[in-house]
Every structure is written in C-alpha cells, then in structure tokens.
C-alpha cells in the first residue's frame, strides 16, 4: 500500500507540473508563431511600370535582366547600401525628422520615396521633360560622377531635378554642395523645403540651365531665364584658370526638342569661352539620345553621320560614354517627344561625360579667333564628299597643295575623311599664312546658310 500511495503521489505531482506548464508553453508557441508571421508576411503587390533597364557598360552598371522600377524590386535600404559608402553611416529617415526644426546633419539619410509617388509627382510637370524616379538609377548616376563629390571644392549643378530623387541621392552619397537649377515652379516648393534643412549643402535656384544667356538683352528677363554672370555671382563662384581642375560638374537630361541645336550652342560657347565656360572647364554629364551621341563620336569616313557637331566636340573635349539606359527607365511627361528612329540606333539614352581639353587653347587657337575655326569646319562638312583641296584653292588660289603637303595629307582627300585634330592643324597653318584672309569664310557662309549648321 505504501508503494502504491508513493506512485500515486508521484503521478499527481507530474500532472500538476504539466498543468502549470501548459499556459506558459501556449504563450511561447503563440509568440513564436506571431514572430514567424511577421517575418514572412506577404508584401503588398505593386505594378511595375518599367520592365527592362540598364544596358551595362561597366562594373557600376547593373547587368542584363536586372529588374528595375517598382516597389517589388526595391530592397530594404540597409541591404542596398554599400559598406564603403557614406550611406552606410546614415540611419535616420527623413520621415522621422518631421516636426523637428534642427538642420539635417551629414549622417541623416534622406528618404528617396516610393517609385509610384515619384512618378505621380514627376507627371505634374507642364513641360516636355523626362525624369529619373528610380533610386537605383539615381545611385548609378551618382557613382559615375566620381569620388570627388565629397570634396568641398566640388560644386554639382543638377538641372531640372523635378521630384528630387537624384538630388537626395547625391546628398546621401556625401556631395558637399549641390545646386538644383529647377525651371518649373511646380517642384520648387518641395526642393526649397529640403534646402531649409540642409544647412547650405543644397541651394535651389529658379533657373533653366538650357536657356541661360538669352540672345535678347535687357533687364526684363525673369526666372527661369537668367544670365550666367548673375547665376555664378549669386552662388559665389569665381572665374577659374582654364588649366585648373573642373570647377563645376553639371548633370542633366537633355531636352529632346532641338537637341542637336542645343549641343551645337554649347560647343560654340566652349570655343569662344562664353557663358558657363567663362568660369573654366565646366564638366558636362548629359543624358542624350543615342542617335545624337553616335553622331557626336562618329569617325571620319562615316559620311552620313560625320558632321560639324562630331568635329567640334571631339576637338574640344574628351568624350566618354558612361552608361546606356533604355528610354523606358525615365518618366516622360505627356508633351515629351518620342525617340526618333533613323539610320542610327536610338533605343537608349546615353550618359555622356564631356570634359574640355586643357590644351585646347595652347596652340594658336584663342576665344577671339575660334569663330573662324567653327565657320571653316562647318563649310568643309556641308559637302563631305568634296575634295578638301578644292575648298583651299577657292579660299586662296593655288595654296591647297602647299597646305596639304605641310600636313602630310594626300591631295585627293575628301573633307569627310579629315580628322578633328587635322582640322585644327589646318586652321593653325591658315592663321599663320599671309595668303588667307577671313573674308572668304563669311562670303561662303552666306551661300550655304540655307543648308543648316548640323
């Protein structure tokens, strides 16, 4: 009986112990299930507007087939951040800053927003424009601008930032001074609100970069029209020596209307050291149509594409293709021009860096005589299958053979087969010769004016 009582007592104790454990186990199990539910909770689906992106040219660019825009394709910020980037130290969201008045410090992370929200904001534009709304594309562009963004000497002009996705990415990457040149009032309010939190690292100006220095004079020009002198003076940027490093980096998406005319306008200003080039070797980082890029870098011999724009830009600048991006990666307003098809491929927008050559004005070329060079190049390339010697003999009878002999060129060379550096050398020889006057340039310019400048 004693043994039985002992066994019964033991069993009762075990039952009591199990009964006391049950609620605890149930609570633990419930918490574990809840935790697993939170970890694997399905993401809310969101339509992705762009299905392809980024034809890659280098290690900075994403590879083929990489998904692009849309919430489903974005990783959490902590996973997207490179350990070596300044972003890895920034852990405060701009959302968390609402209601606080202190300026954002260097380590505050600026929230780039959801792609869908950026798209909606971009489409409020009333002009013909394209915008970067994808944070991944903005980060790629920022990386291409170089590590000197962190330098206090580097000034970045961002043209027409719109929703400001690239603006915030530049600041997140450590850019010390960003100047946002926005032409539309629609976007100014949000940009100026951001400017007020950044303690001088962002400056917002109501200005259209591509319409700087309008040809008509007077004091009635109001923003976004502006003259370069006023812009640079207000920003405290002084003129730099041509041999100095690049004082300003410009990043912009080219307007698609009159794109070639705009590129030629900047080329003329570069050779004559006018407008922005009065302040030194301004570096341009431009998204342009693939068609215009291919024309810009066309080599001699490609008679359909080798033009004045090819010679002038190759002569004046180091032209570097940084990245090719499908048109679909950019948000276009309803008024935007569709990409033109033609003999050249035009499936992408090309990010092109144009760095003026330091030695450009060191061998007889000056801003004063540069207009003569530009007219000469234009006249030679109007008819690219004409013999160069015929042009030279018209400008100065019986001098063509002598000039071509000095340059080591055959007498039957066509104008469309002459390299940009050879045109510069030809101009320098003509400047030294007593047999040439500049009158021939302007007489023939009037005859060919109906054929255009492209």
MIROSE-105877 format. One record per residue (C-alpha): residue number from 1; residue in one letter; x negated, y, z. Coordinates in steps of 0.2 Angstrom, whole numbers, plus 5000, padded with zeros to 4 digits. Each point is the difference from the previous one (the first is absolute). Layout:
BEGIN
+-----+---+------+-------+------+
!   k ! r ! east ! north !   up !
+-----+---+------+-------+------+
! NUM ! a !    X !     Y !    Z !
...
+-----+---+------+-------+------+
//
This chain:
BEGIN
+-----+---+------+-------+------+
!   k ! r ! east ! north !   up !
+-----+---+------+-------+------+
!   1 ! x ! 5000 !  5000 ! 5000 !
!   2 ! x ! 4986 !  5012 ! 5004 !
!   3 ! x ! 4992 !  4997 ! 4983 !
!   4 ! x ! 5017 !  5003 ! 4991 !
!   5 ! x ! 5003 !  5016 ! 5010 !
!   6 ! x ! 4982 !  5005 ! 4995 !
!   7 ! x ! 5003 !  4997 ! 4982 !
!   8 ! x ! 5017 !  5009 ! 5000 !
!   9 ! x ! 4992 !  5015 ! 5009 !
!  10 ! x ! 4986 !  5001 ! 4986 !
!  11 ! x ! 5013 !  4999 ! 4986 !
!  12 ! x ! 5011 !  5014 ! 5008 !
!  13 ! x ! 4984 !  5011 ! 5002 !
!  14 ! x ! 4996 !  4997 ! 4981 !
!  15 ! x ! 5018 !  5004 ! 4995 !
!  16 ! x ! 4999 !  5016 ! 5010 !
!  17 ! x ! 4983 !  5005 ! 4993 !
!  18 ! x ! 5007 !  4997 ! 4982 !
!  19 ! x ! 5015 !  5010 ! 5004 !
!  20 ! x ! 4990 !  5015 ! 5006 !
!  21 ! x ! 4989 !  4999 ! 4984 !
!  22 ! x ! 5014 !  5000 ! 4988 !
!  23 ! x ! 5004 !  5019 ! 5000 !
!  24 ! x ! 4982 !  5005 ! 4999 !
!  25 ! x ! 4997 !  4988 ! 4985 !
!  26 ! x ! 5015 !  5006 ! 4991 !
!  27 ! x ! 4994 !  5018 ! 5002 !
!  28 ! x ! 4983 !  4996 ! 4994 !
!  29 ! x ! 5007 !  4991 ! 4985 !
!  30 ! x ! 5012 !  5014 ! 4996 !
!  31 ! x ! 4985 !  5013 ! 5001 !
!  32 ! x ! 4990 !  4989 ! 4988 !
!  33 ! x ! 5014 !  4998 ! 4988 !
!  34 ! x ! 5003 !  5019 ! 5000 !
!  35 ! x ! 4981 !  5003 ! 4997 !
!  36 ! x ! 5000 !  4988 ! 4985 !
!  37 ! x ! 5016 !  5009 ! 4994 !
!  38 ! x ! 4991 !  5017 ! 5000 !
!  39 ! x ! 4985 !  4994 ! 4992 !
!  40 ! x ! 5008 !  4991 ! 4985 !
!  41 ! x ! 5015 !  5012 ! 4998 !
!  42 ! x ! 5004 !  5002 ! 4982 !
!  43 ! x ! 4995 !  5017 ! 4992 !
!  44 ! x ! 5014 !  5010 ! 4992 !
!  45 ! x ! 4999 !  4998 ! 4981 !
!  46 ! x ! 4996 !  5015 ! 4990 !
!  47 ! x ! 5000 !  5002 ! 4981 !
!  48 ! x ! 4983 !  5003 ! 4993 !
!  49 ! x ! 5000 !  5013 ! 4986 !
!  50 ! x ! 4984 !  4996 ! 4992 !
!  51 ! x ! 4995 !  4983 ! 4996 !
!  52 ! x ! 4983 !  5001 ! 4993 !
!  53 ! x ! 4985 !  5011 ! 5005 !
!  54 ! x ! 4981 !  5003 ! 4999 !
!  55 ! x ! 4990 !  4994 ! 4985 !
!  56 ! x ! 4984 !  4999 ! 5010 !
!  57 ! x ! 4983 !  5007 ! 4994 !
!  58 ! x ! 4990 !  4997 ! 5016 !
!  59 ! x ! 5000 !  4994 ! 5018 !
!  60 ! x ! 5010 !  5014 ! 5006 !
!  61 ! x ! 5015 !  4996 ! 4989 !
!  62 ! x ! 5012 !  4986 ! 5004 !
!  63 ! x ! 5000 !  4985 ! 4988 !
!  64 ! x ! 5012 !  4993 ! 4988 !
!  65 ! x ! 5017 !  4995 ! 5006 !
!  66 ! x ! 4998 !  5009 ! 5016 !
!  67 ! x ! 5017 !  5006 ! 5006 !
!  68 ! x ! 5003 !  5018 ! 5002 !
!  69 ! x ! 5014 !  5011 ! 5006 !
!  70 ! x ! 5014 !  4996 ! 5011 !
!  71 ! x ! 5002 !  4997 ! 5019 !
!  72 ! x ! 4998 !  4981 ! 4997 !
!  73 ! x ! 4982 !  5002 ! 4993 !
!  74 ! x ! 4994 !  5012 ! 5014 !
!  75 ! x ! 4990 !  4992 ! 5014 !
!  76 ! x ! 5000 !  5007 ! 5018 !
!  77 ! x ! 4988 !  5015 ! 5001 !
!  78 ! x ! 4988 !  4991 ! 5012 !
!  79 ! x ! 4998 !  4986 ! 4987 !
!  80 ! x ! 4997 !  5012 ! 4985 !
!  81 ! x ! 4987 !  5010 ! 5009 !
!  82 ! x ! 4982 !  4997 ! 4996 !
!  83 ! x ! 4989 !  4998 ! 5015 !
!  84 ! x ! 4987 !  5012 ! 4993 !
!  85 ! x ! 5013 !  5013 ! 4996 !
!  86 ! x ! 5004 !  5015 ! 5011 !
!  87 ! x ! 5018 !  4993 ! 5000 !
!  88 ! x ! 4995 !  4986 ! 5011 !
!  89 ! x ! 4998 !  5013 ! 5015 !
!  90 ! x ! 5017 !  5008 ! 4997 !
!  91 ! x ! 5014 !  4992 ! 5009 !
!  92 ! x ! 5013 !  5014 ! 5003 !
!  93 ! x ! 5015 !  5001 ! 4988 !
!  94 ! x ! 5006 !  5017 ! 4994 !
!  95 ! x ! 5017 !  4994 ! 5006 !
!  96 ! x ! 4994 !  4999 ! 5018 !
!  97 ! x ! 4994 !  5018 ! 4998 !
!  98 ! x ! 5018 !  5007 ! 4998 !
!  99 ! x ! 5004 !  5012 ! 5013 !
! 100 ! x ! 4982 !  5004 ! 5005 !
! 101 ! x ! 4992 !  5016 ! 4996 !
! 102 ! x ! 4981 !  4996 ! 5001 !
! 103 ! x ! 4991 !  4999 ! 4983 !
! 104 ! x ! 4996 !  4983 ! 4994 !
! 105 ! x ! 4982 !  4995 ! 5003 !
! 106 ! x ! 4988 !  4991 ! 4989 !
! 107 ! x ! 5006 !  4983 ! 5007 !
! 108 ! x ! 5018 !  5002 ! 4997 !
! 109 ! x ! 5007 !  4989 ! 4986 !
! 110 ! x ! 5012 !  5009 ! 4988 !
! 111 ! x ! 5014 !  4989 ! 4995 !
! 112 ! x ! 5002 !  4998 ! 4981 !
! 113 ! x ! 5018 !  4996 ! 5001 !
! 114 ! x ! 5010 !  4986 ! 4991 !
! 115 ! x ! 4998 !  4999 ! 4982 !
! 116 ! x ! 5019 !  5001 ! 4997 !
! 117 ! x ! 5001 !  5017 ! 5010 !
! 118 ! x ! 4985 !  5006 ! 4990 !
! 119 ! x ! 5008 !  4996 ! 4984 !
! 120 ! x ! 5016 !  5009 ! 5005 !
! 121 ! x ! 4990 !  5016 ! 5005 !
! 122 ! x ! 4990 !  5000 ! 4984 !
! 123 ! x ! 5016 !  4999 ! 4989 !
! 124 ! x ! 5006 !  5017 ! 5008 !
! 125 ! x ! 4987 !  5008 ! 4988 !
! 126 ! x ! 5008 !  5011 ! 4987 !
! 127 ! x ! 4985 !  5000 ! 4989 !
! 128 ! x ! 4992 !  4987 ! 4988 !
! 129 ! x ! 4988 !  4991 ! 5012 !
! 130 ! x ! 4993 !  4984 ! 5006 !
! 131 ! x ! 4996 !  4995 ! 5018 !
! 132 ! x ! 4990 !  4988 ! 5010 !
! 133 ! x ! 5012 !  4992 ! 5013 !
! 134 ! x ! 4991 !  4984 ! 5003 !
! 135 ! x ! 4988 !  5000 ! 5015 !
! 136 ! x ! 4989 !  4987 ! 4992 !
! 137 ! x ! 4997 !  5010 ! 4985 !
! 138 ! x ! 4997 !  5015 ! 5010 !
! 139 ! x ! 4987 !  4991 ! 5010 !
! 140 ! x ! 4992 !  4994 ! 4984 !
! 141 ! x ! 4999 !  5017 ! 4993 !
! 142 ! x ! 4992 !  5007 ! 5017 !
! 143 ! x ! 4987 !  4987 ! 5000 !
! 144 ! x ! 4995 !  5005 ! 4982 !
! 145 ! x ! 4997 !  5018 ! 5005 !
! 146 ! x ! 4985 !  4995 ! 5010 !
! 147 ! x ! 4993 !  4999 ! 5018 !
! 148 ! x ! 4996 !  5019 ! 5000 !
! 149 ! x ! 5018 !  5003 ! 5004 !
! 150 ! x ! 4994 !  5000 ! 5018 !
! 151 ! x ! 4988 !  5014 ! 4997 !
! 152 ! x ! 5005 !  5017 ! 5006 !
! 153 ! x ! 4994 !  5008 ! 4984 !
! 154 ! x ! 5012 !  4990 ! 4989 !
! 155 ! x ! 5016 !  5008 ! 4995 !
! 156 ! x ! 5013 !  4990 ! 4992 !
! 157 ! x ! 5013 !  5008 ! 4989 !
! 158 ! x ! 5015 !  4989 ! 4998 !
! 159 ! x ! 5012 !  5006 ! 4986 !
! 160 ! x ! 5018 !  4998 ! 5002 !
! 161 ! x ! 5001 !  4988 ! 5014 !
! 162 ! x ! 5019 !  4999 ! 5001 !
! 163 ! x ! 5004 !  4988 ! 5014 !
! 164 ! x ! 4983 !  5001 ! 5007 !
! 165 ! x ! 4995 !  4981 ! 5000 !
! 166 ! x ! 4983 !  5003 ! 4993 !
! 167 ! x ! 4998 !  5016 ! 5011 !
! 168 ! x ! 5002 !  4990 ! 5016 !
! 169 ! x ! 4989 !  4986 ! 4993 !
! 170 ! x ! 4986 !  5012 ! 4997 !
! 171 ! x ! 5002 !  5007 ! 5018 !
! 172 ! x ! 5001 !  4982 ! 5007 !
! 173 ! x ! 4984 !  4996 ! 4991 !
! 174 ! x ! 4991 !  5014 ! 5009 !
! 175 ! x ! 5000 !  5014 ! 4987 !
! 176 ! x ! 4995 !  5016 ! 5009 !
! 177 ! x ! 5009 !  5013 ! 4989 !
! 178 ! x ! 5014 !  4996 ! 4988 !
! 179 ! x ! 5008 !  5014 ! 4990 !
! 180 ! x ! 5018 !  4995 ! 4994 !
! 181 ! x ! 5004 !  5011 ! 4985 !
! 182 ! x ! 5019 !  4997 ! 4998 !
! 183 ! x ! 5010 !  5008 ! 4986 !
! 184 ! x ! 5017 !  4996 ! 5006 !
! 185 ! x ! 5009 !  5008 ! 5015 !
! 186 ! x ! 5009 !  4983 ! 5002 !
! 187 ! x ! 4985 !  4992 ! 5008 !
! 188 ! x ! 4992 !  5015 ! 5009 !
! 189 ! x ! 5010 !  4999 ! 5016 !
! 190 ! x ! 4995 !  4983 ! 5005 !
! 191 ! x ! 4982 !  5003 ! 4994 !
! 192 ! x ! 4999 !  5016 ! 5010 !
! 193 ! x ! 5007 !  4991 ! 5016 !
! 194 ! x ! 4986 !  4988 ! 4998 !
! 195 ! x ! 4988 !  5014 ! 4998 !
! 196 ! x ! 5005 !  5007 ! 5017 !
! 197 ! x ! 4995 !  4985 ! 5009 !
! 198 ! x ! 4983 !  4997 ! 4992 !
! 199 ! x ! 4990 !  5014 ! 5008 !
! 200 ! x ! 4992 !  5007 ! 4983 !
! 201 ! x ! 4997 !  4983 ! 4991 !
! 202 ! x ! 5014 !  5003 ! 4988 !
! 203 ! x ! 5004 !  5016 ! 4991 !
! 204 ! x ! 5016 !  5001 ! 4990 !
! 205 ! x ! 5001 !  5013 ! 4985 !
! 206 ! x ! 5015 !  5003 ! 4989 !
! 207 ! x ! 4990 !  4999 ! 4984 !
! 208 ! x ! 5000 !  4991 ! 4983 !
! 209 ! x ! 4982 !  4994 ! 4997 !
! 210 ! x ! 5004 !  4997 ! 4981 !
! 211 ! x ! 5006 !  5017 ! 4998 !
! 212 ! x ! 4986 !  5010 ! 5008 !
! 213 ! x ! 4995 !  5016 ! 4992 !
! 214 ! x ! 5014 !  5004 ! 4989 !
! 215 ! x ! 4995 !  5008 ! 4984 !
! 216 ! x ! 5012 !  5015 ! 5003 !
! 217 ! x ! 4993 !  5012 ! 5012 !
! 218 ! x ! 5008 !  5012 ! 5013 !
! 219 ! x ! 5005 !  4998 ! 5018 !
! 220 ! x ! 5018 !  4993 ! 4997 !
! 221 ! x ! 4994 !  4982 ! 5001 !
! 222 ! x ! 5007 !  4992 ! 5015 !
! 223 ! x ! 4997 !  4982 ! 5007 !
! 224 ! x ! 4999 !  4987 ! 4994 !
! 225 ! x ! 4990 !  5011 ! 4987 !
! 226 ! x ! 4983 !  5005 ! 5006 !
! 227 ! x ! 4983 !  5006 ! 4995 !
! 228 ! x ! 4985 !  4990 ! 5005 !
! 229 ! x ! 4991 !  5014 ! 5008 !
! 230 ! x ! 5015 !  5003 ! 5013 !
! 231 ! x ! 5001 !  4981 ! 5003 !
! 232 ! x ! 4982 !  4998 ! 5004 !
! 233 ! x ! 4998 !  5016 ! 5010 !
! 234 ! x ! 5015 !  4996 ! 5011 !
! 235 ! x ! 4993 !  4983 ! 5003 !
! 236 ! x ! 4983 !  5008 ! 5004 !
! 237 ! x ! 4991 !  4990 ! 4986 !
! 238 ! x ! 4985 !  5010 ! 4993 !
! 239 ! x ! 4991 !  4998 ! 4983 !
! 240 ! x ! 4987 !  4986 ! 5000 !
! 241 ! x ! 4985 !  4998 ! 4989 !
! 242 ! x ! 5003 !  4989 ! 4985 !
! 243 ! x ! 4986 !  4988 ! 5006 !
! 244 ! x ! 5007 !  4998 ! 5017 !
! 245 ! x ! 5011 !  4985 ! 5005 !
! 246 ! x ! 5018 !  5000 ! 4996 !
! 247 ! x ! 5009 !  5013 ! 5011 !
! 248 ! x ! 5018 !  4994 ! 4997 !
! 249 ! x ! 5007 !  4983 ! 4995 !
! 250 ! x ! 5017 !  5001 ! 4991 !
! 251 ! x ! 5012 !  4985 ! 4999 !
! 252 ! x ! 5016 !  5002 ! 4989 !
! 253 ! x ! 5012 !  4991 ! 4989 !
! 254 ! x ! 4999 !  5009 ! 4983 !
! 255 ! x ! 5016 !  5007 ! 4993 !
! 256 ! x ! 5006 !  4990 ! 4985 !
! 257 ! x ! 5006 !  5014 ! 4990 !
! 258 ! x ! 4986 !  5008 ! 4990 !
! 259 ! x ! 4988 !  4989 ! 5008 !
! 260 ! x ! 4986 !  5002 ! 4987 !
! 261 ! x ! 5002 !  5019 ! 5000 !
! 262 ! x ! 4998 !  5000 ! 5019 !
! 263 ! x ! 4984 !  4990 ! 4999 !
! 264 ! x ! 4993 !  5011 ! 4986 !
! 265 ! x ! 5004 !  5015 ! 5010 !
! 266 ! x ! 4990 !  4994 ! 5015 !
! 267 ! x ! 4986 !  4995 ! 4988 !
! 268 ! x ! 4999 !  5018 ! 4993 !
! 269 ! x ! 5000 !  5007 ! 5018 !
! 270 ! x ! 4986 !  4988 ! 5004 !
! 271 ! x ! 4989 !  5006 ! 4986 !
! 272 ! x ! 5003 !  5018 ! 5003 !
! 273 ! x ! 4999 !  4998 ! 5019 !
! 274 ! x ! 5017 !  5008 ! 5003 !
! 275 ! x ! 5014 !  4996 ! 5012 !
! 276 ! x ! 4996 !  4987 ! 5012 !
! 277 ! x ! 4983 !  4997 ! 4992 !
! 278 ! x ! 4994 !  5018 ! 5006 !
! 279 ! x ! 4998 !  4991 ! 5017 !
! 280 ! x ! 4989 !  4986 ! 4994 !
! 281 ! x ! 5001 !  4983 ! 4994 !
! 282 ! x ! 5017 !  4995 ! 5005 !
! 283 ! x ! 5003 !  4982 ! 4999 !
! 284 ! x ! 5017 !  4994 ! 4992 !
! 285 ! x ! 5008 !  4983 ! 5005 !
! 286 ! x ! 5015 !  4999 ! 4988 !
! 287 ! x ! 5013 !  4987 ! 4996 !
! 288 ! x ! 5003 !  5002 ! 4981 !
! 289 ! x ! 5008 !  4990 ! 4987 !
! 290 ! x ! 4990 !  4986 ! 4993 !
! 291 ! x ! 5002 !  5007 ! 4983 !
! 292 ! x ! 4991 !  5016 ! 5005 !
! 293 ! x ! 4986 !  4992 ! 5009 !
! 294 ! x ! 4996 !  4989 ! 4985 !
! 295 ! x ! 5000 !  5015 ! 4989 !
! 296 ! x ! 4989 !  5009 ! 5013 !
! 297 ! x ! 4986 !  4986 ! 5000 !
! 298 ! x ! 5002 !  4995 ! 4982 !
! 299 ! x ! 4983 !  4998 ! 4992 !
! 300 ! x ! 4994 !  5007 ! 4983 !
! 301 ! x ! 5006 !  4989 ! 4986 !
! 302 ! x ! 5018 !  4998 ! 5006 !
! 303 ! x ! 5007 !  5012 ! 4988 !
! 304 ! x ! 5018 !  5000 ! 5006 !
! 305 ! x ! 4995 !  5004 ! 5018 !
! 306 ! x ! 4983 !  5009 ! 5000 !
! 307 ! x ! 5005 !  5018 ! 5002 !
! 308 ! x ! 4996 !  5016 ! 5008 !
! 309 ! x ! 5006 !  4995 ! 5017 !
! 310 ! x ! 4988 !  4984 ! 4999 !
! 311 ! x ! 4985 !  5011 ! 4996 !
! 312 ! x ! 5003 !  5014 ! 5012 !
! 313 ! x ! 5004 !  4989 ! 5015 !
! 314 ! x ! 4986 !  4987 ! 4997 !
! 315 ! x ! 4988 !  5015 ! 4997 !
! 316 ! x ! 5005 !  5009 ! 5016 !
! 317 ! x ! 5003 !  4986 ! 5013 !
! 318 ! x ! 4996 !  4983 ! 5006 !
! 319 ! x ! 5017 !  4991 ! 4996 !
! 320 ! x ! 5004 !  4985 ! 5011 !
! 321 ! x ! 5015 !  4989 ! 5000 !
! 322 ! x ! 5004 !  4996 ! 5018 !
! 323 ! x ! 5016 !  4990 ! 4998 !
! 324 ! x ! 5014 !  4995 ! 4989 !
! 325 ! x ! 5018 !  5000 ! 5006 !
! 326 ! x ! 5016 !  4995 ! 4992 !
! 327 ! x ! 5012 !  5014 ! 4997 !
! 328 ! x ! 5013 !  4990 ! 5010 !
! 329 ! x ! 4990 !  5003 ! 5016 !
! 330 ! x ! 5005 !  5019 ! 5000 !
! 331 ! x ! 5017 !  5007 ! 5003 !
! 332 ! x ! 5005 !  5011 ! 4986 !
! 333 ! x ! 5013 !  5014 ! 5001 !
! 334 ! x ! 5015 !  4999 ! 4987 !
! 335 ! x ! 4991 !  5014 ! 4990 !
! 336 ! x ! 4984 !  4990 ! 4998 !
! 337 ! x ! 4993 !  4996 ! 4983 !
! 338 ! x ! 4999 !  4982 ! 4995 !
! 339 ! x ! 4983 !  4994 ! 4996 !
! 340 ! x ! 4997 !  5002 ! 4981 !
! 341 ! x ! 4995 !  4985 ! 4990 !
! 342 ! x ! 4988 !  5002 ! 4985 !
! 343 ! x ! 4984 !  4993 ! 4993 !
! 344 ! x ! 4992 !  5000 ! 5018 !
! 345 ! x ! 5006 !  4989 ! 5014 !
! 346 ! x ! 5010 !  5010 ! 5013 !
! 347 ! x ! 5007 !  4987 ! 5013 !
! 348 ! x ! 4991 !  5008 ! 5015 !
! 349 ! x ! 4995 !  5016 ! 5008 !
! 350 ! x ! 4981 !  5002 ! 5002 !
! 351 ! x ! 4992 !  5008 ! 5015 !
! 352 ! x ! 4985 !  5009 ! 4992 !
! 353 ! x ! 4986 !  5009 ! 5009 !
! 354 ! x ! 4993 !  5015 ! 4991 !
! 355 ! x ! 4984 !  5006 ! 5008 !
! 356 ! x ! 4992 !  5015 ! 4990 !
! 357 ! x ! 4981 !  4997 ! 4996 !
! 358 ! x ! 4988 !  5010 ! 5010 !
! 359 ! x ! 4989 !  5002 ! 4984 !
! 360 ! x ! 5014 !  5007 ! 4989 !
! 361 ! x ! 4994 !  5018 ! 5000 !
! 362 ! x ! 4981 !  4997 ! 5001 !
! 363 ! x ! 4996 !  4999 ! 4981 !
! 364 ! x ! 5006 !  5016 ! 4992 !
! 365 ! x ! 5018 !  4997 ! 5003 !
! 366 ! x ! 5008 !  5014 ! 5010 !
! 367 ! x ! 5018 !  5005 ! 5005 !
! 368 ! x ! 4997 !  5015 ! 4988 !
! 369 ! x ! 4997 !  4990 ! 4985 !
! 370 ! x ! 5010 !  4984 ! 5004 !
! 371 ! x ! 5015 !  5006 ! 4990 !
! 372 ! x ! 4989 !  4999 ! 4984 !
! 373 ! x ! 4996 !  4982 ! 5004 !
! 374 ! x ! 5018 !  4996 ! 5003 !
! 375 ! x ! 5006 !  5008 ! 4983 !
! 376 ! x ! 4986 !  4991 ! 4991 !
! 377 ! x ! 5005 !  4983 ! 5007 !
! 378 ! x ! 5018 !  5003 ! 4996 !
! 379 ! x ! 4996 !  5004 ! 4982 !
! 380 ! x ! 4989 !  4985 ! 4997 !
! 381 ! x ! 5013 !  4988 ! 5007 !
! 382 ! x ! 5015 !  5007 ! 4991 !
! 383 ! x ! 4994 !  4989 ! 4985 !
! 384 ! x ! 4990 !  4985 ! 5008 !
! 385 ! x ! 4996 !  4992 ! 4983 !
! 386 ! x ! 4992 !  5016 ! 4993 !
! 387 ! x ! 4981 !  5000 ! 4998 !
! 388 ! x ! 4992 !  5011 ! 5014 !
! 389 ! x ! 4987 !  5007 ! 4987 !
! 390 ! x ! 5014 !  5008 ! 4991 !
! 391 ! x ! 5006 !  5010 ! 5015 !
! 392 ! x ! 4982 !  5006 ! 5004 !
! 393 ! x ! 4998 !  5006 ! 4982 !
! 394 ! x ! 5016 !  5009 ! 5000 !
! 395 ! x ! 4995 !  5009 ! 5017 !
! 396 ! x ! 4982 !  5003 ! 4993 !
! 397 ! x ! 4996 !  4996 ! 4982 !
! 398 ! x ! 4986 !  4987 ! 4998 !
! 399 ! x ! 4997 !  4998 ! 5018 !
! 400 ! x ! 5009 !  4984 ! 5003 !
! 401 ! x ! 4985 !  4989 ! 4995 !
! 402 ! x ! 4988 !  5009 ! 5011 !
! 403 ! x ! 5011 !  4998 ! 5015 !
! 404 ! x ! 5004 !  4982 ! 4997 !
! 405 ! x ! 4982 !  4996 ! 4998 !
! 406 ! x ! 4995 !  5009 ! 5016 !
! 407 ! x ! 5013 !  4989 ! 5009 !
! 408 ! x ! 4995 !  4984 ! 4991 !
! 409 ! x ! 5017 !  4997 ! 4993 !
! 410 ! x ! 5004 !  4994 ! 4982 !
! 411 ! x ! 5006 !  5012 ! 4988 !
! 412 ! x ! 5016 !  4990 ! 4996 !
! 413 ! x ! 5006 !  4999 ! 5018 !
! 414 ! x ! 5018 !  5004 ! 5003 !
! 415 ! x ! 5006 !  5012 ! 5013 !
! 416 ! x ! 5010 !  4985 ! 5008 !
! 417 ! x ! 4983 !  4991 ! 5003 !
! 418 ! x ! 4991 !  5013 ! 5010 !
! 419 ! x ! 4998 !  4997 ! 5018 !
! 420 ! x ! 5005 !  5014 ! 5013 !
! 421 ! x ! 4982 !  5002 ! 5005 !
! 422 ! x ! 4995 !  5003 ! 4982 !
! 423 ! x ! 5013 !  5013 ! 4998 !
! 424 ! x ! 4993 !  5009 ! 5015 !
! 425 ! x ! 4982 !  4998 ! 4992 !
! 426 ! x ! 5007 !  5007 ! 4984 !
! 427 ! x ! 5007 !  5015 ! 5008 !
! 428 ! x ! 4984 !  5004 ! 5009 !
! 429 ! x ! 4990 !  4999 ! 4984 !
! 430 ! x ! 5013 !  5012 ! 4991 !
! 431 ! x ! 4999 !  5012 ! 5015 !
! 432 ! x ! 4981 !  5001 ! 4997 !
! 433 ! x ! 5001 !  5002 ! 4982 !
! 434 ! x ! 5001 !  5017 ! 4992 !
! 435 ! x ! 5009 !  4993 ! 4985 !
! 436 ! x ! 5017 !  4998 ! 5009 !
! 437 ! x ! 5012 !  5013 ! 5006 !
! 438 ! x ! 5016 !  4997 ! 5010 !
! 439 ! x ! 5011 !  5008 ! 4987 !
! 440 ! x ! 5002 !  4983 ! 4990 !
! 441 ! x ! 5008 !  4992 ! 5016 !
! 442 ! x ! 5014 !  5012 ! 5001 !
! 443 ! x ! 5003 !  5001 ! 4981 !
! 444 ! x ! 5002 !  4982 ! 4999 !
! 445 ! x ! 5010 !  4999 ! 5016 !
! 446 ! x ! 5014 !  5011 ! 4992 !
! 447 ! x ! 5000 !  4988 ! 4985 !
! 448 ! x ! 5003 !  4985 ! 5011 !
! 449 ! x ! 5011 !  5007 ! 5014 !
! 450 ! x ! 5015 !  4991 ! 4993 !
! 451 ! x ! 4991 !  4983 ! 5003 !
! 452 ! x ! 5000 !  5001 ! 5019 !
! 453 ! x ! 4987 !  4998 ! 5014 !
! 454 ! x ! 5002 !  4982 ! 5004 !
+-----+---+------+-------+------+
//
